Amino acid sequence: MIWAWLLNSVAVFATAKILPGVEIKNFWSAIVVAALLAIVNTFLTPILQFIALPVSILTLGLFALVINTLMIMLVDALVEGFKIKNFWWALVFGIVMSLVSGILFRVF
């Protein structure tokens, strides 16, 4: 579990450094962001996905990206050293972070 948290922290930090619309203060901020994303994705995301189920069905599941983006923006509002410029950068951040995280988990 700690290994996954560390890898996700590295993914957050690397993604923030890659994307110009995302700023992160230091690696400690990435650790906090990874922890809050895990907490939000564990408790809040399933509730929102259940509520948005009809919209998700109509959009063939693409609305899940919107929910993920909103959760990233929520973490942005909660963490002082983590800033995302707008909704679109949060969407790109979520996609790129998923790719980076997947690569890291395959390698390590």
ROVOGU-690164 format. One line per 2 residues: number of its first residue (from 1); for each residue x, y, z of N, C-alpha, C, O, CB. Coordinates in pm, 1 decimal. Each point is the difference from the previous one (the first is absolute). Glycine has a CB too. Layout:
// ROVOGU-690164
NUM	X,Y,Z,X,Y,Z,X,Y,Z,X,Y,Z,X,Y,Z; ...
This chain:
// ROVOGU-690164
1	82.8,-118.8,0.0,-82.8,118.8,0.0,87.6,125.7,0.0,-28.7,95.3,-72.5,-153.3,-221.4,193.8; 287.0,126.7,-41.6,89.3,116.1,3.0,73.6,11.1,-133.2,26.0,110.0,-48.6,1.6,-131.8,299.6
3	6.2,-94.5,-309.9,68.0,0.6,-130.1,-91.1,61.7,-106.7,45.9,79.5,-82.0,86.8,-285.5,147.8; -259.4,170.2,-65.1,-95.1,56.5,-96.4,-14.9,150.7,21.4,-7.8,76.2,-96.3,-115.0,-296.6,87.4
5	119.0,262.5,133.9,-10.8,142.5,32.6,122.0,75.1,-52.3,-12.7,108.5,-56.7,-123.8,-163.1,261.8; 254.0,-3.2,-185.7,122.5,63.0,-47.8,2.6,8.6,-153.1,37.4,102.8,-56.3,82.0,-188.9,259.8
7	-159.2,-21.9,-269.6,-3.3,1.9,-146.8,-101.9,101.4,-52.0,26.1,69.5,-98.2,42.9,-311.0,95.7; -183.4,250.1,67.3,-98.7,100.7,-39.8,50.8,140.9,25.2,-29.7,91.3,-77.0,-152.3,-254.0,126.3
9	258.4,181.5,57.9,60.2,130.7,27.2,98.5,37.8,-108.6,3.5,115.0,-43.9,-32.4,-152.7,288.4; 108.9,-58.4,-288.0,93.5,24.7,-109.5,-76.8,32.7,-128.4,40.4,88.0,-76.0,128.7,-243.4,182.9
11	-279.6,84.4,-130.7,-81.3,26.5,-118.9,-59.6,140.5,4.6,-2.1,69.6,-101.5,-50.3,-314.4,84.2; 4.5,286.8,133.4,-55.2,135.5,14.5,109.0,103.4,-25.0,-20.8,96.3,-73.9,-149.9,-179.9,240.0
13	286.1,63.6,-104.9,109.7,95.5,-13.5,48.3,7.9,-145.4,19.0,109.5,-53.0,49.1,-156.4,291.1; -48.5,-67.9,-301.8,47.6,-2.2,-138.8,-101.7,62.7,-94.5,37.1,76.6,-89.0,94.5,-282.9,139.8
15	-258.2,174.6,-32.5,-104.0,55.9,-85.5,-9.5,150.4,16.7,-17.2,72.4,-98.1,-107.6,-287.2,111.8; 135.8,262.7,109.5,-4.9,144.7,23.8,118.7,70.5,-64.1,-12.6,113.4,-46.3,-109.1,-154.6,260.7
17	236.4,-24.9,-217.5,118.0,60.3,-62.7,-9.8,-2.8,-152.7,57.1,86.2,-66.8,79.7,-156.2,264.9; -207.4,-26.8,-253.6,-15.7,-11.9,-145.2,-97.0,104.4,-53.7,26.0,62.6,-102.7,22.4,-307.4,119.1
19	-159.9,263.5,53.0,-107.3,85.6,-51.0,18.5,145.1,44.1,19.2,26.1,118.7,-173.9,-223.0,-115.6; 149.3,291.1,-96.7,18.2,140.8,36.4,-118.4,60.5,76.8,16.1,102.6,66.1,126.5,-82.6,-267.4
21	-259.2,-81.1,193.7,-116.9,53.3,68.7,-15.7,-49.3,142.1,-97.6,32.9,67.5,-8.4,-17.1,-285.9; 202.7,-95.4,264.3,-5.7,-57.4,134.9,128.7,36.4,72.9,109.7,-17.9,-53.0,-258.2,-174.5,-24.5
23	134.2,243.3,198.3,116.7,37.4,80.3,-3.4,-75.4,132.0,-104.8,-14.6,63.1,112.3,243.3,-170.3; 109.4,-275.9,147.0,13.0,-65.0,130.0,123.3,56.8,68.6,104.5,18.2,-62.4,-218.1,-230.7,-20.4
25	100.2,239.7,210.2,106.2,68.0,74.4,121.6,-89.3,20.7,112.2,40.3,-30.8,-286.2,96.0,144.7; 153.4,-257.1,-62.0,110.1,-91.9,27.5,-54.5,-142.1,8.3,-119.5,-23.6,-17.6,247.6,204.3,140.8
27	-37.8,-274.8,-96.0,-42.4,-140.6,4.5,-92.5,-27.8,117.5,-86.3,-87.3,-8.9,300.3,23.6,-100.6; -197.8,136.1,219.0,-90.0,-18.9,114.8,-143.3,34.6,-36.9,-94.2,-65.2,45.2,282.9,116.4,110.7
29	-204.8,51.9,-238.3,-134.1,33.2,-48.6,-55.4,-114.0,-84.7,-119.3,-29.8,6.1,177.1,274.8,-3.1; 28.4,-308.9,-82.0,-43.4,-113.8,-81.7,-45.5,-116.3,87.5,-94.8,-70.7,-34.1,253.5,141.6,-146.3
31	-91.2,-90.2,292.5,-39.6,-106.3,93.1,-139.2,28.8,56.9,-83.6,-89.7,10.0,326.6,47.4,48.2; -266.7,167.8,-21.2,-131.1,39.3,53.5,-107.7,-13.4,-108.4,-109.8,-48.8,26.7,221.8,208.1,135.9
33	-79.9,-115.8,-284.7,-96.0,-10.7,-110.4,-34.2,-146.4,-25.2,-117.2,-33.8,-16.7,208.0,245.4,-86.9; 8.7,-297.8,100.6,-25.3,-143.1,-23.6,-88.0,-58.7,111.0,-89.9,-79.6,-27.6,311.7,60.2,-92.2
35	-196.4,58.0,243.5,-80.6,-50.3,111.6,-144.6,48.8,-10.2,-93.8,-77.9,16.7,299.6,73.0,127.7; -223.0,134.1,-171.8,-136.1,53.7,-10.7,-74.2,-56.7,-120.3,-120.1,-25.7,8.1,198.3,234.4,103.0
37	-8.3,-228.5,-222.2,-64.4,-62.2,-116.0,-46.5,-141.5,33.9,-108.0,-41.9,-41.5,251.1,180.3,-113.0; -61.8,-211.4,229.7,-38.6,-135.1,41.3,-123.4,3.3,89.2,-91.4,-80.8,-16.5,330.5,8.6,0.3
39	-241.4,165.1,110.0,-114.6,11.1,91.4,-126.2,40.5,-75.2,-106.2,-59.3,19.2,261.9,120.7,167.5; -143.5,39.8,-272.3,-115.2,47.8,-77.3,-50.4,-109.2,-94.3,-120.7,-20.5,-12.8,208.4,256.6,26.9
41	4.7,-306.0,-80.0,-40.3,-105.2,-93.2,-59.2,-120.8,70.9,-76.3,-75.9,-59.7,253.7,153.5,-94.5; -142.9,-95.7,280.6,-55.9,-112.0,75.6,-139.8,30.1,51.9,-87.5,-86.4,-5.4,318.2,21.2,69.3
43	-252.9,185.3,-14.1,-125.9,30.4,67.2,-98.5,82.8,-81.9,-119.7,-28.9,1.2,246.9,17.3,206.6; -80.5,112.4,-277.9,-90.4,93.2,-66.7,-34.2,-40.3,-143.5,-114.8,12.9,-42.4,209.8,164.6,185.8
45	2.5,-225.5,-217.0,-21.6,-33.1,-141.0,-108.9,-105.5,-21.1,-83.8,18.6,-88.2,322.0,38.3,48.2; -241.3,-167.0,116.6,-107.7,-98.1,-23.3,-139.9,57.5,20.7,-93.7,-36.4,-71.2,252.0,-139.8,142.2
47	-172.1,264.7,25.2,-130.4,62.4,24.9,-40.2,86.2,-119.7,-113.5,-6.7,-47.2,157.4,6.1,296.7; 50.4,81.6,-297.9,-29.8,85.9,-114.6,-26.4,-80.8,-126.7,-85.1,37.1,-80.8,226.2,140.4,183.8
49	-68.8,-287.2,-120.4,-23.8,-83.4,-117.8,-136.9,-66.6,5.9,-65.3,-17.4,-102.9,311.3,-22.2,84.1; -289.2,2.5,138.4,-133.7,-57.6,13.8,-107.7,103.6,-30.4,-97.6,-29.8,-68.8,185.7,-130.0,240.3
51	-70.3,280.8,-120.4,-96.8,106.5,-25.4,-4.2,36.3,-147.8,-106.7,28.5,-54.5,144.5,58.9,285.7; 78.5,-88.6,-296.1,9.7,39.6,-140.9,-16.1,-118.3,-95.5,30.3,13.0,-118.6,119.1,173.2,188.7
53	-195.2,-298.6,-22.2,-11.8,-119.0,-83.5,-82.8,21.7,-127.5,41.6,-44.8,-106.8,-19.7,-87.7,314.8; -137.5,199.6,-200.4,-74.9,22.3,-124.4,79.0,81.7,-104.0,-4.7,-29.3,-119.4,-205.2,18.7,255.0
55	281.0,111.8,-89.1,80.0,81.7,-92.4,116.6,-82.7,-54.1,35.6,12.2,-117.2,-99.5,199.1,242.1; 121.8,-293.5,-41.9,110.3,-85.5,-44.5,-46.9,-99.1,-106.4,72.3,-28.0,-95.7,35.3,51.5,321.4
57	-226.5,-75.3,-209.0,-54.2,-92.1,-100.3,-22.5,73.4,-131.9,33.0,-51.1,-107.1,-142.8,-85.7,288.5; 53.5,256.6,-172.5,-24.1,77.7,-122.5,128.3,38.2,-72.7,1.4,8.7,-122.8,-207.2,78.4,228.7
59	312.5,-64.5,-32.1,127.2,40.7,-61.7,94.3,-118.4,-18.7,118.1,18.1,-29.9,-144.2,207.4,133.8; -26.3,-346.5,-86.4,78.7,-122.5,-15.8,122.2,-2.5,91.6,106.2,-48.6,-38.8,-184.2,36.3,-197.3
61	62.8,64.0,356.1,104.5,-4.8,100.5,96.4,116.8,-0.4,84.5,9.9,89.0,-105.2,-249.4,-105.2; 10.5,328.2,-81.3,93.2,112.3,-6.9,-20.1,99.8,113.4,91.0,76.6,31.8,-85.4,-105.8,-277.8
63	-122.1,29.1,306.5,-24.2,91.4,111.8,87.2,-34.4,120.4,20.8,84.0,87.5,-255.5,-52.7,-167.9; 285.6,-154.2,85.5,92.4,-37.9,107.4,126.2,86.5,-4.9,59.1,28.6,104.1,-147.9,-265.0,-110.0
65	130.2,278.1,-113.5,114.7,91.2,-12.3,-30.4,135.3,64.0,86.8,61.7,61.7,-18.5,-177.7,-273.9; -191.5,160.6,196.6,-40.9,127.9,61.0,2.5,-12.4,152.0,47.1,90.6,68.7,-191.9,-36.1,-269.4
67	95.1,-165.0,253.2,0.8,-20.8,144.8,144.1,-5.8,50.9,32.0,59.6,102.8,-252.2,-183.9,-116.4; 306.2,53.5,-57.6,141.5,-7.2,37.9,63.2,139.2,-1.3,76.2,35.0,90.1,-62.5,-268.5,-184.0
69	-45.4,311.6,-7.4,52.9,136.3,-9.6,-47.5,85.7,116.6,77.5,77.6,55.8,-71.6,-98.9,-305.0; -130.5,8.0,285.4,-53.3,76.7,113.1,66.9,-40.6,131.5,21.4,84.4,87.1,-240.3,-63.2,-208.1
71	251.9,-148.9,135.9,68.9,-44.8,120.4,142.3,57.3,5.0,49.1,35.8,107.1,-187.5,-247.4,-106.6; 203.3,220.0,-115.6,133.6,60.3,-5.7,-8.9,148.4,34.7,87.1,52.3,69.7,-14.7,-220.0,-245.0
73	-175.4,235.5,128.2,-16.8,141.6,32.2,-31.7,19.4,148.3,39.7,100.4,59.0,-119.2,-58.5,-293.5; 8.8,-136.5,294.5,-25.5,5.5,144.3,130.5,-10.2,77.5,22.5,76.0,94.3,-249.0,-178.4,-129.1
75	312.3,9.1,-4.2,130.4,-13.6,65.9,83.4,126.0,-22.5,72.7,43.5,89.4,-80.6,-294.4,-119.6; -2.5,309.1,-88.8,68.5,126.5,-29.1,-42.5,108.8,98.3,82.9,78.4,46.1,-69.4,-142.1,-288.8
77	-141.4,68.3,274.1,-49.7,101.2,93.2,45.5,-26.5,143.7,10.4,93.0,79.9,-207.9,-60.9,-229.2; 224.4,-157.3,181.9,35.5,-35.5,137.8,149.7,7.6,29.6,39.2,22.8,114.4,-237.4,-168.6,-114.2
79	282.0,126.9,-102.0,145.1,-4.3,21.4,60.5,132.8,-41.9,-19.7,45.9,-112.5,24.4,-295.9,75.3; 68.5,310.5,128.0,57.5,132.7,-23.1,106.5,0.6,-109.8,2.9,92.9,-80.7,-49.5,-41.0,319.0
81	132.4,-150.5,-243.9,111.5,0.2,-94.1,-30.3,-63.8,-133.8,92.3,-33.7,-74.2,52.7,28.5,268.2; -273.0,-12.3,-227.0,-41.3,-66.6,-123.4,-103.7,86.7,-69.7,-107.9,24.0,54.1,154.7,-253.2,44.4
83	-14.3,276.0,-218.1,-91.6,89.7,-71.9,-19.3,-47.4,-143.5,95.8,-31.5,-70.7,-23.2,224.1,215.6; -197.7,-196.5,-185.4,-36.4,-32.2,-137.7,-74.0,120.7,-56.3,-88.8,55.4,64.8,74.5,-307.2,-16.8
85	51.8,292.0,-169.7,-54.1,123.9,-56.9,-149.9,-5.0,-25.3,-71.0,94.8,33.4,291.2,-58.6,-136.5; -269.8,-144.8,44.8,-142.6,-5.9,-31.7,-45.9,-145.0,-16.2,77.2,-93.7,20.0,-61.2,318.7,-132.0
87	-141.2,-241.0,75.9,-61.6,-131.6,-14.9,74.8,-85.4,-101.6,23.8,-118.5,23.6,-244.6,218.3,36.5; 257.6,-40.5,-172.5,63.2,-76.1,-108.0,137.1,-51.7,40.0,36.5,-112.0,-35.5,-161.6,249.5,-129.2
89	201.9,-57.3,238.5,128.7,-46.5,49.3,-19.2,-111.8,102.0,81.6,-91.9,6.8,16.7,319.7,-46.8; -204.5,-221.3,118.8,-28.5,-107.2,95.6,-35.6,-128.8,-74.3,39.6,-108.9,41.6,-119.1,278.6,128.0
91	5.6,-157.4,-278.3,-34.6,-117.1,-81.2,126.1,-63.8,-58.8,18.3,-121.5,7.3,-242.2,224.9,-61.8; 310.2,-20.5,-3.5,125.2,-50.1,-57.1,88.2,-58.7,109.7,63.9,-103.3,-20.5,-77.2,274.7,-163.9
93	17.4,-106.3,300.8,78.2,-50.8,112.2,-45.6,-140.3,38.1,83.0,-88.4,21.4,-48.7,322.9,61.1; -164.3,-255.5,-74.0,-52.6,-131.8,36.4,37.6,-107.0,-100.7,35.5,-111.6,38.1,-223.4,224.4,76.0
95	180.5,-79.8,-242.3,33.4,-96.9,-104.4,149.0,-31.2,1.8,39.3,-116.7,-1.5,-229.9,200.6,-138.6; 274.1,20.9,143.4,145.0,-20.5,-2.2,46.7,-70.4,126.8,87.2,-86.8,-5.6,-60.7,291.5,-137.0
97	-84.1,-167.8,256.8,40.2,-64.8,124.0,-35.8,-148.1,-1.5,75.4,-82.2,52.0,-104.9,299.2,68.8; -83.2,-251.3,-178.8,-36.6,-141.6,-12.1,102.6,-76.0,-83.6,37.7,-112.2,33.7,-280.2,173.9,-12.5
99	286.8,-0.4,-129.2,100.2,-64.4,-85.3,133.8,-14.7,72.6,61.0,-106.9,-1.4,-175.8,201.9,-200.5; 159.1,12.8,264.9,127.6,-3.4,72.8,-6.8,-100.0,114.8,94.0,-76.5,21.6,-51.2,316.9,-82.7
101	-151.2,-240.0,133.3,-18.0,-93.2,112.2,-0.5,-144.4,-50.1,61.8,-87.3,61.0,-192.8,262.4,65.1; 62.0,-200.0,-236.2,-2.0,-134.6,-56.3,137.3,-48.1,-39.9,35.5,-115.4,23.8,-263.8,158.5,-102.6
103	305.6,44.9,18.4,137.8,-34.9,-37.8,84.6,-29.8,124.3,73.9,-98.3,3.6,-94.2,242.7,-209.9; 8.6,-58.7,307.3,77.4,-20.2,122.5,-35.8,-132.4,68.4,88.1,-71.3,48.0,-75.4,320.1,-19.8
105	-141.7,-280.8,-24.0,-41.1,-124.8,64.9,44.5,-121.7,-79.1,25.8,-105.1,58.8,-221.2,223.9,38.3; 205.1,-107.4,-228.4,50.5,-112.1,-81.0,150.1,-19.5,19.0,48.7,-112.8,6.9,-229.7,155.6,-174.4
107	254.0,69.2,175.8,145.5,-7.3,12.7,40.0,-45.0,140.4,89.2,-83.5,15.5,-65.6,264.9,-188.1; -89.1,-126.7,274.4,37.7,-30.3,137.0,-102.2,-92.2,64.6,15.1,-36.8,116.5,101.7,257.4,-100.0
